[in-house]
Amino acid sequence: MPIYEYQCKACGHEMEKLQRMSDAPLTDCPACERAELRKKISAAGFRLKGGGWYETDFKTGGKKNLAGDAAKAGSGPAADKPAAS
């Protein structure tokens, strides 16, 4: 669930709220209790986890080709196939 930032147009109170994307935006300010709360536009923070394209983007030398290293080591899909006769 994303965290949304809100700011009250009446009193300037700022807050964050964890909400589902399908939830309606908040309108009532908890500080002044007026219906002047507006959603702010801000950059979302995120983290890429696990294996993927970004894993090899900034590596140098022998560490760069991780997929090729696995095939050379005898693991992975290439090692599981029977040899052709």
PDB file as gemmi writes it, atoms N, CA and C in Angstrom:
CRYST1    1.000    1.000    1.000  90.00  90.00  90.00 P 1                      
ATOM      1  N   MET A   1       0.842  -1.180   0.000  1.00  0.00           N  
ATOM      2  CA  MET A   1       0.000   0.000   0.000  1.00  0.00           C  
ATOM      3  C   MET A   1       0.886   1.243   0.000  1.00  0.00           C  
ATOM      4  N   PRO A   2       0.530   2.216  -0.805  1.00  0.00           N  
ATOM      5  CA  PRO A   2       1.329   3.447  -0.861  1.00  0.00           C  
ATOM      6  C   PRO A   2       1.051   4.372   0.320  1.00  0.00           C  
ATOM      7  N   ILE A   3       2.008   5.219   0.596  1.00  0.00           N  
ATOM      8  CA  ILE A   3       1.875   6.257   1.609  1.00  0.00           C  
ATOM      9  C   ILE A   3       1.614   7.567   0.880  1.00  0.00           C  
ATOM     10  N   TYR A   4       0.494   8.213   1.200  1.00  0.00           N  
ATOM     11  CA  TYR A   4       0.130   9.477   0.569  1.00  0.00           C  
ATOM     12  C   TYR A   4       0.414  10.630   1.523  1.00  0.00           C  
ATOM     13  N   GLU A   5       0.850  11.758   0.958  1.00  0.00           N  
ATOM     14  CA  GLU A   5       1.088  12.971   1.736  1.00  0.00           C  
ATOM     15  C   GLU A   5      -0.079  13.926   1.535  1.00  0.00           C  
ATOM     16  N   TYR A   6      -0.506  14.543   2.616  1.00  0.00           N  
ATOM     17  CA  TYR A   6      -1.607  15.501   2.585  1.00  0.00           C  
ATOM     18  C   TYR A   6      -1.171  16.807   3.230  1.00  0.00           C  
ATOM     19  N   GLN A   7      -1.790  17.909   2.777  1.00  0.00           N  
ATOM     20  CA  GLN A   7      -1.572  19.216   3.386  1.00  0.00           C  
ATOM     21  C   GLN A   7      -2.910  19.954   3.443  1.00  0.00           C  
ATOM     22  N   CYS A   8      -3.170  20.595   4.580  1.00  0.00           N  
ATOM     23  CA  CYS A   8      -4.403  21.352   4.755  1.00  0.00           C  
ATOM     24  C   CYS A   8      -4.228  22.749   4.164  1.00  0.00           C  
ATOM     25  N   LYS A   9      -5.150  23.149   3.312  1.00  0.00           N  
ATOM     26  CA  LYS A   9      -5.108  24.478   2.697  1.00  0.00           C  
ATOM     27  C   LYS A   9      -5.466  25.567   3.711  1.00  0.00           C  
ATOM     28  N   ALA A  10      -6.204  25.216   4.760  1.00  0.00           N  
ATOM     29  CA  ALA A  10      -6.632  26.207   5.742  1.00  0.00           C  
ATOM     30  C   ALA A  10      -5.555  26.508   6.788  1.00  0.00           C  
ATOM     31  N   CYS A  11      -4.993  25.470   7.412  1.00  0.00           N  
ATOM     32  CA  CYS A  11      -4.039  25.701   8.506  1.00  0.00           C  
ATOM     33  C   CYS A  11      -2.601  25.315   8.175  1.00  0.00           C  
ATOM     34  N   GLY A  12      -2.367  24.627   7.039  1.00  0.00           N  
ATOM     35  CA  GLY A  12      -1.014  24.251   6.641  1.00  0.00           C  
ATOM     36  C   GLY A  12      -0.520  22.946   7.251  1.00  0.00           C  
ATOM     37  N   HIS A  13      -1.355  22.272   8.031  1.00  0.00           N  
ATOM     38  CA  HIS A  13      -0.974  20.993   8.650  1.00  0.00           C  
ATOM     39  C   HIS A  13      -0.604  19.982   7.569  1.00  0.00           C  
ATOM     40  N   GLU A  14       0.518  19.264   7.767  1.00  0.00           N  
ATOM     41  CA  GLU A  14       0.955  18.225   6.832  1.00  0.00           C  
ATOM     42  C   GLU A  14       0.941  16.884   7.531  1.00  0.00           C  
ATOM     43  N   MET A  15       0.595  15.833   6.782  1.00  0.00           N  
ATOM     44  CA  MET A  15       0.552  14.486   7.346  1.00  0.00           C  
ATOM     45  C   MET A  15       0.750  13.445   6.251  1.00  0.00           C  
ATOM     46  N   GLU A  16       1.073  12.218   6.678  1.00  0.00           N  
ATOM     47  CA  GLU A  16       1.186  11.081   5.775  1.00  0.00           C  
ATOM     48  C   GLU A  16       0.150  10.049   6.192  1.00  0.00           C  
ATOM     49  N   LYS A  17      -0.389   9.325   5.210  1.00  0.00           N  
ATOM     50  CA  LYS A  17      -1.407   8.315   5.493  1.00  0.00           C  
ATOM     51  C   LYS A  17      -1.185   7.103   4.602  1.00  0.00           C  
ATOM     52  N   LEU A  18      -1.133   5.929   5.207  1.00  0.00           N  
ATOM     53  CA  LEU A  18      -1.026   4.671   4.482  1.00  0.00           C  
ATOM     54  C   LEU A  18      -2.427   4.280   4.028  1.00  0.00           C  
ATOM     55  N   GLN A  19      -2.649   4.229   2.701  1.00  0.00           N  
ATOM     56  CA  GLN A  19      -3.971   3.933   2.152  1.00  0.00           C  
ATOM     57  C   GLN A  19      -3.868   3.012   0.954  1.00  0.00           C  
ATOM     58  N   ARG A  20      -4.957   2.310   0.686  1.00  0.00           N  
ATOM     59  CA  ARG A  20      -5.044   1.540  -0.548  1.00  0.00           C  
ATOM     60  C   ARG A  20      -5.220   2.514  -1.713  1.00  0.00           C  
ATOM     61  N   MET A  21      -4.835   2.090  -2.890  1.00  0.00           N  
ATOM     62  CA  MET A  21      -4.997   2.938  -4.069  1.00  0.00           C  
ATOM     63  C   MET A  21      -6.474   3.176  -4.374  1.00  0.00           C  
ATOM     64  N   SER A  22      -7.323   2.249  -3.987  1.00  0.00           N  
ATOM     65  CA  SER A  22      -8.755   2.368  -4.254  1.00  0.00           C  
ATOM     66  C   SER A  22      -9.493   3.215  -3.211  1.00  0.00           C  
ATOM     67  N   ASP A  23      -8.838   3.563  -2.095  1.00  0.00           N  
ATOM     68  CA  ASP A  23      -9.473   4.385  -1.058  1.00  0.00           C  
ATOM     69  C   ASP A  23      -9.691   5.810  -1.550  1.00  0.00           C  
ATOM     70  N   ALA A  24     -10.770   6.413  -1.093  1.00  0.00           N  
ATOM     71  CA  ALA A  24     -11.057   7.810  -1.435  1.00  0.00           C  
ATOM     72  C   ALA A  24     -10.063   8.724  -0.711  1.00  0.00           C  
ATOM     73  N   PRO A  25      -9.662   9.834  -1.337  1.00  0.00           N  
ATOM     74  CA  PRO A  25      -8.740  10.760  -0.673  1.00  0.00           C  
ATOM     75  C   PRO A  25      -9.370  11.353   0.593  1.00  0.00           C  
ATOM     76  N   LEU A  26      -8.527  11.614   1.588  1.00  0.00           N  
ATOM     77  CA  LEU A  26      -9.002  12.243   2.815  1.00  0.00           C  
ATOM     78  C   LEU A  26      -9.332  13.703   2.541  1.00  0.00           C  
ATOM     79  N   THR A  27     -10.309  14.258   3.253  1.00  0.00           N  
ATOM     80  CA  THR A  27     -10.687  15.658   3.056  1.00  0.00           C  
ATOM     81  C   THR A  27     -10.686  16.453   4.353  1.00  0.00           C  
ATOM     82  N   ASP A  28     -10.939  15.802   5.500  1.00  0.00           N  
ATOM     83  CA  ASP A  28     -11.032  16.507   6.773  1.00  0.00           C  
ATOM     84  C   ASP A  28      -9.682  16.560   7.475  1.00  0.00           C  
ATOM     85  N   CYS A  29      -9.237  17.756   7.819  1.00  0.00           N  
ATOM     86  CA  CYS A  29      -7.963  17.967   8.505  1.00  0.00           C  
ATOM     87  C   CYS A  29      -8.100  17.564   9.973  1.00  0.00           C  
ATOM     88  N   PRO A  30      -7.171  16.724  10.501  1.00  0.00           N  
ATOM     89  CA  PRO A  30      -7.255  16.333  11.908  1.00  0.00           C  
ATOM     90  C   PRO A  30      -6.873  17.476  12.861  1.00  0.00           C  
ATOM     91  N   ALA A  31      -6.165  18.491  12.370  1.00  0.00           N  
ATOM     92  CA  ALA A  31      -5.732  19.600  13.220  1.00  0.00           C  
ATOM     93  C   ALA A  31      -6.829  20.657  13.390  1.00  0.00           C  
ATOM     94  N   CYS A  32      -7.393  21.140  12.284  1.00  0.00           N  
ATOM     95  CA  CYS A  32      -8.396  22.215  12.365  1.00  0.00           C  
ATOM     96  C   CYS A  32      -9.817  21.729  12.072  1.00  0.00           C  
ATOM     97  N   GLU A  33      -9.953  20.458  11.678  1.00  0.00           N  
ATOM     98  CA  GLU A  33     -11.245  19.812  11.402  1.00  0.00           C  
ATOM     99  C   GLU A  33     -12.044  20.453  10.259  1.00  0.00           C  
ATOM    100  N   ARG A  34     -11.362  21.167   9.373  1.00  0.00           N  
ATOM    101  CA  ARG A  34     -12.031  21.729   8.189  1.00  0.00           C  
ATOM    102  C   ARG A  34     -11.808  20.789   7.011  1.00  0.00           C  
ATOM    103  N   ALA A  35     -12.677  20.846   6.025  1.00  0.00           N  
ATOM    104  CA  ALA A  35     -12.595  19.985   4.838  1.00  0.00           C  
ATOM    105  C   ALA A  35     -11.695  20.624   3.783  1.00  0.00           C  
ATOM    106  N   GLU A  36     -10.451  20.901   4.169  1.00  0.00           N  
ATOM    107  CA  GLU A  36      -9.496  21.564   3.276  1.00  0.00           C  
ATOM    108  C   GLU A  36      -8.235  20.721   3.035  1.00  0.00           C  
ATOM    109  N   LEU A  37      -8.282  19.449   3.366  1.00  0.00           N  
ATOM    110  CA  LEU A  37      -7.127  18.575   3.201  1.00  0.00           C  
ATOM    111  C   LEU A  37      -6.982  18.187   1.732  1.00  0.00           C  
ATOM    112  N   ARG A  38      -5.780  18.347   1.183  1.00  0.00           N  
ATOM    113  CA  ARG A  38      -5.511  18.030  -0.228  1.00  0.00           C  
ATOM    114  C   ARG A  38      -4.303  17.102  -0.325  1.00  0.00           C  
ATOM    115  N   LYS A  39      -4.374  16.173  -1.277  1.00  0.00           N  
ATOM    116  CA  LYS A  39      -3.275  15.243  -1.514  1.00  0.00           C  
ATOM    117  C   LYS A  39      -2.139  15.979  -2.214  1.00  0.00           C  
ATOM    118  N   LYS A  40      -0.909  15.796  -1.709  1.00  0.00           N  
ATOM    119  CA  LYS A  40       0.264  16.400  -2.335  1.00  0.00           C  
ATOM    120  C   LYS A  40       0.814  15.446  -3.394  1.00  0.00           C  
ATOM    121  N   ILE A  41       1.487  15.990  -4.370  1.00  0.00           N  
ATOM    122  CA  ILE A  41       2.163  15.178  -5.378  1.00  0.00           C  
ATOM    123  C   ILE A  41       3.618  15.044  -4.940  1.00  0.00           C  
ATOM    124  N   SER A  42       4.073  13.818  -4.781  1.00  0.00           N  
ATOM    125  CA  SER A  42       5.440  13.585  -4.341  1.00  0.00           C  
ATOM    126  C   SER A  42       5.982  12.329  -5.013  1.00  0.00           C  
ATOM    127  N   ALA A  43       7.289  12.204  -5.001  1.00  0.00           N  
ATOM    128  CA  ALA A  43       7.943  11.038  -5.613  1.00  0.00           C  
ATOM    129  C   ALA A  43       7.785   9.827  -4.703  1.00  0.00           C  
ATOM    130  N   ALA A  44       7.483   8.715  -5.290  1.00  0.00           N  
ATOM    131  CA  ALA A  44       7.346   7.473  -4.528  1.00  0.00           C  
ATOM    132  C   ALA A  44       8.713   6.839  -4.332  1.00  0.00           C  
ATOM    133  N   GLY A  45       8.969   6.345  -3.161  1.00  0.00           N  
ATOM    134  CA  GLY A  45      10.209   5.629  -2.895  1.00  0.00           C  
ATOM    135  C   GLY A  45       9.999   4.145  -3.130  1.00  0.00           C  
ATOM    136  N   PHE A  46      10.968   3.490  -3.733  1.00  0.00           N  
ATOM    137  CA  PHE A  46      10.851   2.054  -3.947  1.00  0.00           C  
ATOM    138  C   PHE A  46      12.251   1.458  -3.995  1.00  0.00           C  
ATOM    139  N   ARG A  47      12.308   0.154  -3.798  1.00  0.00           N  
ATOM    140  CA  ARG A  47      13.581  -0.556  -3.810  1.00  0.00           C  
ATOM    141  C   ARG A  47      13.431  -1.801  -4.672  1.00  0.00           C  
ATOM    142  N   LEU A  48      14.357  -1.999  -5.577  1.00  0.00           N  
ATOM    143  CA  LEU A  48      14.347  -3.196  -6.414  1.00  0.00           C  
ATOM    144  C   LEU A  48      15.077  -4.293  -5.659  1.00  0.00           C  
ATOM    145  N   LYS A  49      14.430  -5.453  -5.506  1.00  0.00           N  
ATOM    146  CA  LYS A  49      15.025  -6.560  -4.771  1.00  0.00           C  
ATOM    147  C   LYS A  49      15.143  -7.782  -5.672  1.00  0.00           C  
ATOM    148  N   GLY A  50      16.031  -8.673  -5.303  1.00  0.00           N  
ATOM    149  CA  GLY A  50      16.162  -9.930  -6.022  1.00  0.00           C  
ATOM    150  C   GLY A  50      17.055  -9.806  -7.248  1.00  0.00           C  
ATOM    151  N   GLY A  51      17.132 -10.876  -8.022  1.00  0.00           N  
ATOM    152  CA  GLY A  51      17.943 -10.883  -9.230  1.00  0.00           C  
ATOM    153  C   GLY A  51      17.225 -10.181 -10.363  1.00  0.00           C  
ATOM    154  N   GLY A  52      17.981  -9.622 -11.265  1.00  0.00           N  
ATOM    155  CA  GLY A  52      17.352  -8.938 -12.393  1.00  0.00           C  
ATOM    156  C   GLY A  52      18.333  -8.092 -13.162  1.00  0.00           C  
ATOM    157  N   TRP A  53      17.835  -7.332 -14.111  1.00  0.00           N  
ATOM    158  CA  TRP A  53      18.683  -6.537 -14.994  1.00  0.00           C  
ATOM    159  C   TRP A  53      19.548  -5.550 -14.237  1.00  0.00           C  
ATOM    160  N   TYR A  54      19.056  -4.971 -13.177  1.00  0.00           N  
ATOM    161  CA  TYR A  54      19.795  -3.949 -12.447  1.00  0.00           C  
ATOM    162  C   TYR A  54      20.955  -4.534 -11.665  1.00  0.00           C  
ATOM    163  N   GLU A  55      20.951  -5.848 -11.442  1.00  0.00           N  
ATOM    164  CA  GLU A  55      22.004  -6.500 -10.668  1.00  0.00           C  
ATOM    165  C   GLU A  55      23.358  -6.387 -11.369  1.00  0.00           C  
ATOM    166  N   THR A  56      23.362  -6.368 -12.691  1.00  0.00           N  
ATOM    167  CA  THR A  56      24.615  -6.361 -13.434  1.00  0.00           C  
ATOM    168  C   THR A  56      24.952  -4.999 -14.040  1.00  0.00           C  
ATOM    169  N   ASP A  57      24.121  -4.003 -13.875  1.00  0.00           N  
ATOM    170  CA  ASP A  57      24.338  -2.724 -14.543  1.00  0.00           C  
ATOM    171  C   ASP A  57      25.627  -2.006 -14.155  1.00  0.00           C  
ATOM    172  N   PHE A  58      26.013  -2.045 -12.915  1.00  0.00           N  
ATOM    173  CA  PHE A  58      27.149  -1.247 -12.473  1.00  0.00           C  
ATOM    174  C   PHE A  58      28.316  -2.090 -11.980  1.00  0.00           C  
ATOM    175  N   LYS A  59      28.361  -3.336 -12.376  1.00  0.00           N  
ATOM    176  CA  LYS A  59      29.463  -4.208 -11.979  1.00  0.00           C  
ATOM    177  C   LYS A  59      30.544  -4.178 -13.056  1.00  0.00           C  
ATOM    178  N   THR A  60      31.759  -4.452 -12.646  1.00  0.00           N  
ATOM    179  CA  THR A  60      32.887  -4.409 -13.586  1.00  0.00           C  
ATOM    180  C   THR A  60      33.609  -5.759 -13.601  1.00  0.00           C  
ATOM    181  N   GLY A  61      34.380  -5.968 -14.638  1.00  0.00           N  
ATOM    182  CA  GLY A  61      35.230  -7.141 -14.731  1.00  0.00           C  
ATOM    183  C   GLY A  61      34.477  -8.451 -14.773  1.00  0.00           C  
ATOM    184  N   GLY A  62      34.980  -9.445 -14.022  1.00  0.00           N  
ATOM    185  CA  GLY A  62      34.407 -10.785 -14.025  1.00  0.00           C  
ATOM    186  C   GLY A  62      33.053 -10.886 -13.363  1.00  0.00           C  
ATOM    187  N   LYS A  63      32.673  -9.898 -12.573  1.00  0.00           N  
ATOM    188  CA  LYS A  63      31.385  -9.935 -11.883  1.00  0.00           C  
ATOM    189  C   LYS A  63      30.226  -9.517 -12.784  1.00  0.00           C  
ATOM    190  N   LYS A  64      30.516  -8.958 -13.959  1.00  0.00           N  
ATOM    191  CA  LYS A  64      29.480  -8.380 -14.802  1.00  0.00           C  
ATOM    192  C   LYS A  64      28.530  -9.410 -15.398  1.00  0.00           C  
ATOM    193  N   ASN A  65      29.009 -10.538 -15.880  1.00  0.00           N  
ATOM    194  CA  ASN A  65      28.169 -11.520 -16.571  1.00  0.00           C  
ATOM    195  C   ASN A  65      27.822 -12.668 -15.616  1.00  0.00           C  
ATOM    196  N   LEU A  66      26.843 -12.450 -14.748  1.00  0.00           N  
ATOM    197  CA  LEU A  66      26.469 -13.480 -13.783  1.00  0.00           C  
ATOM    198  C   LEU A  66      25.780 -14.665 -14.437  1.00  0.00           C  
ATOM    199  N   ALA A  67      24.981 -14.453 -15.468  1.00  0.00           N  
ATOM    200  CA  ALA A  67      24.291 -15.543 -16.151  1.00  0.00           C  
ATOM    201  C   ALA A  67      25.300 -16.445 -16.853  1.00  0.00           C  
ATOM    202  N   GLY A  68      26.303 -15.886 -17.479  1.00  0.00           N  
ATOM    203  CA  GLY A  68      27.338 -16.654 -18.161  1.00  0.00           C  
ATOM    204  C   GLY A  68      28.186 -17.452 -17.182  1.00  0.00           C  
ATOM    205  N   ASP A  69      28.436 -16.893 -16.001  1.00  0.00           N  
ATOM    206  CA  ASP A  69      29.226 -17.585 -14.989  1.00  0.00           C  
ATOM    207  C   ASP A  69      28.502 -18.831 -14.483  1.00  0.00           C  
ATOM    208  N   ALA A  70      27.173 -18.783 -14.362  1.00  0.00           N  
ATOM    209  CA  ALA A  70      26.396 -19.927 -13.878  1.00  0.00           C  
ATOM    210  C   ALA A  70      26.468 -21.079 -14.886  1.00  0.00           C  
ATOM    211  N   ALA A  71      26.422 -20.781 -16.178  1.00  0.00           N  
ATOM    212  CA  ALA A  71      26.486 -21.820 -17.209  1.00  0.00           C  
ATOM    213  C   ALA A  71      27.866 -22.469 -17.226  1.00  0.00           C  
ATOM    214  N   LYS A  72      28.919 -21.664 -17.017  1.00  0.00           N  
ATOM    215  CA  LYS A  72      30.281 -22.205 -16.996  1.00  0.00           C  
ATOM    216  C   LYS A  72      30.502 -23.109 -15.788  1.00  0.00           C  
ATOM    217  N   ALA A  73      29.824 -22.810 -14.682  1.00  0.00           N  
ATOM    218  CA  ALA A  73      30.009 -23.562 -13.445  1.00  0.00           C  
ATOM    219  C   ALA A  73      29.272 -24.899 -13.466  1.00  0.00           C  
ATOM    220  N   GLY A  74      28.455 -25.143 -14.495  1.00  0.00           N  
ATOM    221  CA  GLY A  74      27.760 -26.419 -14.594  1.00  0.00           C  
ATOM    222  C   GLY A  74      26.411 -26.422 -13.915  1.00  0.00           C  
ATOM    223  N   SER A  75      25.874 -25.260 -13.657  1.00  0.00           N  
ATOM    224  CA  SER A  75      24.542 -25.192 -13.061  1.00  0.00           C  
ATOM    225  C   SER A  75      23.625 -24.460 -14.015  1.00  0.00           C  
ATOM    226  N   GLY A  76      22.346 -24.566 -13.766  1.00  0.00           N  
ATOM    227  CA  GLY A  76      21.396 -23.860 -14.613  1.00  0.00           C  
ATOM    228  C   GLY A  76      20.813 -24.764 -15.677  1.00  0.00           C  
ATOM    229  N   PRO A  77      20.000 -24.225 -16.586  1.00  0.00           N  
ATOM    230  CA  PRO A  77      19.295 -25.018 -17.596  1.00  0.00           C  
ATOM    231  C   PRO A  77      20.228 -25.749 -18.555  1.00  0.00           C  
ATOM    232  N   ALA A  78      21.359 -25.175 -18.930  1.00  0.00           N  
ATOM    233  CA  ALA A  78      22.268 -25.808 -19.888  1.00  0.00           C  
ATOM    234  C   ALA A  78      22.855 -27.104 -19.323  1.00  0.00           C  
ATOM    235  N   ALA A  79      23.105 -27.144 -18.010  1.00  0.00           N  
ATOM    236  CA  ALA A  79      23.698 -28.321 -17.399  1.00  0.00           C  
ATOM    237  C   ALA A  79      22.680 -29.446 -17.235  1.00  0.00           C  
ATOM    238  N   ASP A  80      21.401 -29.137 -17.212  1.00  0.00           N  
ATOM    239  CA  ASP A  80      20.357 -30.137 -17.012  1.00  0.00           C  
ATOM    240  C   ASP A  80      20.013 -30.919 -18.279  1.00  0.00           C  
ATOM    241  N   LYS A  81      20.380 -30.409 -19.460  1.00  0.00           N  
ATOM    242  CA  LYS A  81      20.043 -31.068 -20.729  1.00  0.00           C  
ATOM    243  C   LYS A  81      21.008 -32.228 -20.979  1.00  0.00           C  
ATOM    244  N   PRO A  82      20.481 -33.342 -21.493  1.00  0.00           N  
ATOM    245  CA  PRO A  82      21.365 -34.480 -21.832  1.00  0.00           C  
ATOM    246  C   PRO A  82      22.211 -34.136 -23.058  1.00  0.00           C  
ATOM    247  N   ALA A  83      23.398 -34.674 -23.118  1.00  0.00           N  
ATOM    248  CA  ALA A  83      24.301 -34.421 -24.246  1.00  0.00           C  
ATOM    249  C   ALA A  83      23.781 -35.128 -25.483  1.00  0.00           C  
ATOM    250  N   ALA A  84      23.920 -34.483 -26.651  1.00  0.00           N  
ATOM    251  CA  ALA A  84      23.499 -35.067 -27.916  1.00  0.00           C  
ATOM    252  C   ALA A  84      24.525 -36.093 -28.381  1.00  0.00           C  
ATOM    253  N   SER A  85      24.062 -37.258 -28.906  1.00  0.00           N  
ATOM    254  CA  SER A  85      24.985 -38.297 -29.366  1.00  0.00           C  
ATOM    255  C   SER A  85      25.096 -38.323 -30.839  1.00  0.00           C  
TER     256      SER A  85                                                      
END                                                                             
